[in-house]
Amino acid sequence: MQIKDELNRDRSPWAGLLLWVLGMVAGAALVIQVQRMHMPEPADAPDADQKQAVPLNRQFTAPTKAVVAPDNGLINLRLTVPEAQARILQNVRDRAMERGLIIQEPSDQVPVTLELEGKTYQAECRIKGDLTDHVAGNKWSFRLRLQNDKWRGKRVFSIQNPMTRGYLWEWLVHEAARDEGVLAPRSLFVNLVVNGNPMGIYFLEEHFAKEMVESQGRREGPLLLFNEASFWSTYLRFHRGALGFHPQIPIAIEPATGPETAEVRAYGEKRFLANEALNRTFAGGIEKMLQMQDLLIAAETNGDRLQRLHALQALKGTTIEQLIDVDRWGRAHALASLYEIWHGMVWHNMRMYANPVSDRLEPVMYDNMAHALRPGDKPPVPLRTNNPIVHQLNRSTRYRAAVFRELGRMLSPAYLDAFFAKHGEDLARYEAALRGEGILPPGHEVAAIKKRLYAQQIYLDDVIHPGDAVNFSAHIDYRDGAATPLDAEIRVEAWATTQVPLVIEGFEFSNGVFLSARACLPADSHTTQVHEDGSVGLALKQPVVFRFPADRRLANLDNVRQIKEAARATGKQQQRQLRDPIQVRYRLHSQSEPRREALVPRSAEAGWLAQEGRPTPPSLKQALDQHPFLNYQPLSDRLAVLPGTWQVKGDLMVPRGYPLHFHPGVTLQFEPEAVFFTESALFMRGTAEKPIVLEPQAGAKAWRGLLVLGSRKRSELQHVVVRNTDSLARKGWQTTGGVTFYHADVTIRDSTIEGTLAEDGTNLFGCEFLMERVTFTGCASDSMDGDFVKGEIIDCVFRDGLADGADFSGSDVRVVNSTFHDLGDKGLSVGENTRCQVENSRMERVAIGLAAKDLSVVTMKDVTIDGARHYGVALYVKKAEYGPSRVTAEKVTIRGGTGSAYLVQHGSSLTMDGRKVKTEAVDVSRMYREQILGN
């Protein structure tokens, strides 16, 4: 750890001498005992060359006789540290024990050698950690950076005493997070051997780098943090634990200890600054972190008034929902509630990933200290009001709903049962190893962990399932001259009674009629919680008003006519009251089954406070006002695009929670910088005679394309033509596809994607898909790109593209009866552990017919490759951390062309009709430079 200004501060030598003398008097034992609670003020120590040389710690001294590492089922990590480098590390440790804090310079990082799983690595090593628990005793913590290599996909990682990470607890949280799709370091337990000395079991934890992000299904993006240097520097000035001196930090200086003034930094900034696309993402991520700081300042009641005004001006309407990925934060904080995590949520311990596709910040679960509490010690995260960032997140009702929705799912005993069943084998192995070394304290065994987590489930279940969670007030507002109760509007106000959020699903009537809640919202409603299933969210102190005509209660016009006739016959006053009760149907986010409550509207003219809300997408009314081609039918709760050719003004942003339906014969023409964006499903059902067309306006070369992000329902596109798209690039928000479905399942049939200028004509990411009778033509780069997807390509055509026809990574795909021809690069490219079946397909006039790389497995049957310029089939390793690929082919014909039939790198395997094809040495880097394996 380095502290800003601390190392360069000029101090009187008398201050250093005084601290030294008092430290000697107090004794080393006292210093070590108090340092965890009260970190001492750093003091200038004499230069290393002025000190008497001390013996090296025993871990750096070669043992007098060979000692064998324990056979406990763990991987052995052998670390070799030459004597000169060992002294540098030991000096860092000795200074830390004097100061009570680990402070080091870049020169304190030393070269070492590692041996892991039979392979030797050159690496750089430094002491790791902030506090002296990382260097107490003989089990020191180290940060290791491999040079020009990776181990199990990791380039940078830490090894440390399992005690510093709560023994088994941190590993459990990491596994739970990744199971939920939340970013967390990869970790495991290893046996450490230093210079031949077995040092026991260590916890190995991946550090923050692009490999961590990419290994968990994300595009490379910056990993960000609030720099804690000012916090520690200020803290150390006023908390001198060794002297027993603990003054209160003055109010004028206290802002330096909070996130509102911290510097925003990223891991590996140099890499991002050197690449234009990465730099754009980096700049967008930094901006979002700064906006989060502005939100914290603006909400601070004790801060300087002028500073708050500046922060409010800088925000310009920005809300927390424009900064974070609400669903992923919801899952992360549901886990934090179950595991009672607090340390990883302190602002200077938090790490965030800026996702370049969703243009939102995601949490990273790191340094959690889940072992430190007991059941009931911490309420659910949204109810922890003393955390400034959580306090700000709570302003988003969508965030609160997401946390409680995910938490409700996690509170089933079956949830933990399934988790422990999945990870039980590793957990048992790690527990046995720690027990074998005798370092697993009571209360940290697997049985104790399970007992605490199941008890926490019971506690949280009581908290998040209140008995009376909502109140209602129902009224009838009569129109002027009303003769019957049908000449009125029913008004229902609803508000939550607890901090546990919920949704109103709708209103049920005795004759079976049901109205969805959002169909009863006024068009100009500012409610932020409108969901795709028609429900509307509630939160404490945010009442919502629903309105609908009284005759909406009736099943048909005959009933309306009968009541009006009865009213005229018996008189107006006898019919003023609606006698049949209305039932409101609502549901806690943490429960799947709805609750019901009967409402009897009163004839009263009460006024209620107007709604407050700041929706990030347009409201329904705003969207309808901006786009005349949008049509909303309240009875069917359906938002649709009317037939015809329409000039789209600005972006087409679909209101949140509304699937968008297209009639046949719709043509939407977009301005050059416009984007079509939705977080809900699209239902675009054209016909052969009346296709649906998305294209730029006359005179425009392209438009910014279609982005469907995180839809819960599957989109359906049939007889759709998408022309001349380009990718989206706005500050940190960017895509690679002219058409992008990101974590949004889709079926596309009988459609055409043509003339895209984007890096990918169509980019599918993290979804299931079906492409049937789709033509991709004239794309400036890859026609189709799929990352972490599962699906089928049937009867499709990929032609006249300047790069690959279809490119898949980390996917499971089947290609049937499809044609790839006249392409600038590969017909079909699969990589990064993709599983692919290719049947009854043709590849003509391509550079390479099929390329299989990086641990991919492909089966081919009844495939013709005609006229390949370089190779018919090529197998090689592009990314060393994955490894070789395997292709099994049957009835594959390769003919014509100017290149060779096969390229099979040593280690890869190509079997043609039961015969192994000879392998060869391949210089992959050179062949890429020469644009043989890719352009």
PyMOL commands that set and color helices and strands:
alter all, ss='L'
color gray80, all
select helices_A, chain A and resi 13-26+28-35+48-50+58-60+83-99+106-108+132-134+162-165+168-179+210-214+229-238+241-243+254-257+269-273+276-299+305-315+320-322+326-338+343-345+347-349+370-372+381-383+388-393+397-410+413-437+446-464+518-520+550-553+557-570+573-575+620-626+924-929
alter helices_A, ss='H'
color red, helices_A
select strands_A, chain A and resi 75-80+110-116+119-127+142-146+156-160+187-194+197-206+223-226+264-266+351-355+360-364+470-478+488-496+502-508+514-516+536-538+544-549+582-588+595-599+630-633+638-641+644-647+652-653+660-662+666-670+676-678+682-685+692-696+706-709+715-718+720-723+729-730+733-734+737-742+746-754+760-765+768-777+782-787+790-794+797-799+806-809+812-816+819-821+826-831+835-844+848-853+857-866+871-876+886-895+900-904+909-912+915-916
alter strands_A, ss='S'
color yellow, strands_A
deselect
rebuild
show_as cartoon
